Amino acid sequence: MILARAPGFTRWLLRHWSADAAALGLEALEEFVRSSAEPARARAGQQLNWSFVTGDIPNVMLGRSRSLVLSTPTVLLVGDKDPLIKPAMVCHHRATAQGLTVRTVPGAGHLLPEEAPHEVANAARSLFVN
């Protein structure tokens, strides 16, 4: 609801989640703001984030996922300047995630497709093209 009704807050979030506020570009920033105000998209974003709060975070904190093992080849890119997800937060899962490769993207924040599109494309290629 906040993102749908407060475009200034959406701009603030996107600028602060990025390592370089200029990396997003004004046109892309305004498209994010516009689309996040659409009711269906605002609701989808709210549901996605709420699923972390009500499901994923409690499950991790209570150790419910300890017996699960990730065996599918997976590449997780983390910006070294990401204010939300720090590389150290994900690296300790390697014992239960044999298929996981964590790569730190220097100089990037949370918005990797916008901040480091070539690194994202190369990571996808490394998984899907043999």
BELSUL-V374403 format. One record per residue. SS is DSSP state (@ for helix, = for strand, . for the rest). PHI is phi in whole degrees, -180 to 180 (none if undefined). PSI is psi in whole degrees, 0 to 359 (NA if undefined). Layout:
ss=SS phi=PHI psi=PSI
ss=SS phi=PHI psi=PSI
This chain:
ss=. phi=none psi=323
ss=@ phi=-65 psi=313
ss=@ phi=-64 psi=324
ss=@ phi=-69 psi=330
ss=@ phi=-108 psi=351
ss=. phi=-130 psi=80
ss=@ phi=-60 psi=331
ss=@ phi=-65 psi=324
ss=@ phi=-68 psi=319
ss=@ phi=-59 psi=314
ss=@ phi=-60 psi=315
ss=@ phi=-60 psi=312
ss=@ phi=-57 psi=310
ss=@ phi=-63 psi=321
ss=@ phi=-68 psi=323
ss=@ phi=-84 psi=340
ss=@ phi=-82 psi=346
ss=. phi=-93 psi=142
ss=. phi=-67 psi=328
ss=. phi=-130 psi=110
ss=@ phi=-57 psi=333
ss=@ phi=-79 psi=347
ss=@ phi=-64 psi=331
ss=. phi=-76 psi=325
ss=. phi=82 psi=143
ss=@ phi=-62 psi=318
ss=@ phi=-64 psi=316
ss=@ phi=-66 psi=319
ss=@ phi=-58 psi=312
ss=@ phi=-68 psi=330
ss=@ phi=-68 psi=318
ss=@ phi=-60 psi=315
ss=@ phi=-62 psi=313
ss=@ phi=-61 psi=310
ss=@ phi=-69 psi=328
ss=@ phi=-72 psi=346
ss=. phi=-86 psi=347
ss=. phi=-69 psi=130
ss=@ phi=-53 psi=315
ss=@ phi=-66 psi=320
ss=@ phi=-72 psi=322
ss=@ phi=-61 psi=318
ss=@ phi=-67 psi=318
ss=@ phi=-62 psi=317
ss=@ phi=-63 psi=320
ss=@ phi=-64 psi=317
ss=@ phi=-66 psi=320
ss=@ phi=-60 psi=309
ss=@ phi=-67 psi=323
ss=@ phi=-65 psi=328
ss=@ phi=-64 psi=328
ss=@ phi=-66 psi=315
ss=@ phi=-67 psi=317
ss=@ phi=-92 psi=342
ss=@ phi=-120 psi=293
ss=@ phi=-63 psi=310
ss=@ phi=-63 psi=310
ss=@ phi=-61 psi=321
ss=@ phi=-62 psi=319
ss=@ phi=-67 psi=314
ss=@ phi=-63 psi=326
ss=. phi=-90 psi=0
ss=. phi=74 psi=20
ss=. phi=-70 psi=341
ss=. phi=-100 psi=6
ss=. phi=-61 psi=330
ss=. phi=-87 psi=353
ss=. phi=-83 psi=143
ss=. phi=-127 psi=130
ss=. phi=-91 psi=115
ss=. phi=-112 psi=347
ss=. phi=-70 psi=131
ss=. phi=-56 psi=124
ss== phi=-139 psi=135
ss== phi=-114 psi=125
ss== phi=-113 psi=118
ss== phi=-96 psi=134
ss== phi=-132 psi=125
ss== phi=-70 psi=136
ss=. phi=-69 psi=349
ss=. phi=-116 psi=20
ss=. phi=-69 psi=121
ss=. phi=-79 psi=350
ss=. phi=-104 psi=316
ss=. phi=-123 psi=112
ss=. phi=-90 psi=144
ss=@ phi=-52 psi=322
ss=@ phi=-64 psi=336
ss=@ phi=-68 psi=333
ss=@ phi=-109 psi=340
ss=@ phi=-67 psi=333
ss=. phi=-75 psi=356
ss=. phi=-88 psi=5
ss=@ phi=-63 psi=334
ss=@ phi=-66 psi=326
ss=@ phi=-106 psi=10
ss=. phi=-138 psi=70
ss=. phi=-63 psi=334
ss=. phi=-87 psi=3
ss== phi=-93 psi=130
ss== phi=-118 psi=125
ss== phi=-105 psi=126
ss== phi=-121 psi=130
ss== phi=-91 psi=131
ss== phi=-100 psi=110
ss=. phi=-63 psi=138
ss=. phi=76 psi=9
ss=. phi=-112 psi=154
ss=. phi=-104 psi=223
ss=. phi=-87 psi=342
ss=. phi=-100 psi=61
ss=@ phi=-59 psi=319
ss=@ phi=-60 psi=329
ss=@ phi=-86 psi=324
ss=@ phi=-85 psi=328
ss=. phi=-140 psi=61
ss=@ phi=-61 psi=326
ss=@ phi=-68 psi=321
ss=@ phi=-65 psi=320
ss=@ phi=-65 psi=314
ss=@ phi=-63 psi=318
ss=@ phi=-65 psi=322
ss=@ phi=-65 psi=318
ss=@ phi=-64 psi=316
ss=@ phi=-60 psi=319
ss=@ phi=-64 psi=334
ss=@ phi=-86 psi=321
ss=@ phi=-105 psi=346
ss=. phi=-117 psi=123
ss=. phi=-106 psi=NA
